[in-house]
Amino acid sequence: MVGFLTQYHFIPKNIKIKTVFLLFNISWEDFKKEFDVLNINKNSTFNKLSGGERRIIETFVILKSDKKIILLDEPFSHIAPVYLEKIKSLITEVKKEKVVIITDHLYNHIIDVSDCLYLLKDGHSKHIKDTRELEDYKYLSIGTVT
């Protein structure tokens, strides 16, 4: 029931890209439609990709998997800015049908895609109702949130 994108690469680097799409039962064609500017050959192995390209594929297959609950640990790390909007759009679409829980330090991206925010600090979770509370709890410097 749960899909988990770990903070670190979870797909072995010597596996072929097409094999991962088959194992997750995900359409390669759907991926190419979303990320058409990526020049990735499905017959290559993961060790031929950059860290960001690996992260995009790993995020895509987890989000598109048949799991009903998706946990994403730092999904925006190592992603080129040009692909961040596509990832955020994909998360926004997927969360209509699934529970998506994200942890990340790149708070602007989290705010963009979240329906509900919690700050984990000092062993406690704090429900954030207004983003200015991130300054109050000293997660962000004063004046960061406009």
N, C-alpha and C positions, 0 to 999 in steps of 0.2 A: 504493500500500500504506500510505502514511503520511498521517494527518490532523494538521494543526497549528493549534492555537488560539494566535494571536499575542497578545502582551501588549496590543496596541492593536486597536481595532475593525478588522476586515478586510472587513466587508460594506459596500459603498457606501451612503451614507445616503439616496440617492434611489430605491433599489430597493424594490419591494413585498415585504412579508414573505412572502406566498404564493409569490412567485417563488423566493425562497431555499429554501423547503421543496421546491419542485418540482426545482430544480437539484441539491439534495442527495439527492433521492428519499427524503425523510423525511415521515412522516405528521403533518399538522397536528393531527389528532384525538389522536394519541398525546401530542403536546406539550400540548394543552389538558387532557388527563387528568392529566398530571404537574403542570402549573402552572395549575390551574383558577381560582385566585384572581387571576391576572393578567388585567387587563381590556385585552387586546390584540386589535385587529381585523386579521385576516390581509390585508385589502385596503389597510391603511395602509402608509406607507413608513417606513423605519428612522429618518428624521429626526424622526418624531413620538414616538419612544420615549425614555425616560430612558437614561442610560448603563448602568445596572444591568439594565434590561430587554433592551437590546441584547446585553449580556454573557451573559445567561441564554440567549437564542436562539442566539447564536454557539456557546456551550458545548454546548448541546443538539444542534445539527446536526452538530458535529464528533464528539461522542461517539456519536451514532446513525448516523453515516455508515458506509459499507461498508468503511472502512479497518481494517486489522488492527493497526496501531500508531498510537496516539494520543499526541501531544505537547501538553501543556497548559501554557502559560506564564501564570502568575498567574490561574488560573481563578476564584479567590475574590474578586478585587479588584472593588470597586464593586457587590457583590451584597448586597442587604438581608439581615439576619440570618434573616428568616423563610424565605428561599429557599436559604440555605446548606445546610441539612440535606437539602433535595431534591437539590441538586447533588451533595452527598457520597453520597447514596443512589444516584444515577444512576451516579456513578463506580464505586461498589462493585459495582453490577450489571454494568456494561460490562466491568470488568476480569476477569470470569469467562471471557470469550471473546476478549479483546483485550489487548495489551500497552498499559498506560497509564503514561506518564512525565510527572510533574508537577514544575514548579518554582514556588515561591511563598515569600514571606516570612511568610505567615500559617501558621506552623509547626503550630499546634494542629490546623488542618484537614488539613494534610498527614499528620500523625501518625494522625489518625482513619481515613484511607482507604488508608494505605500498608502494603504487605507488607514493604517494604525501604526503608531511609532512607540517603541519602548527603548529606553536607554538602560543598558546594563552597566552598573557602576558600583564598586565596592561590595560586590556580592549580592546586590539587589537589582530588581528591575523597576524602572520608574516609567509609568505611562506618560507620554509626552502629548499634551493636548495642543500646545502652541510651540512652534519651533524655537521661539525665543527662550523657552525653558532649557534648551541645550546650552545656552549661555549661563542661565541661572545655576545649573548643575555643574558648571565649569567644564563641560565637554568641549565647548567652543569659546573662543575669546569674545569679550564684549564687543559688540558692533559687527560681528560676523554675519548674523542673520538680519536681513533687511525686510 
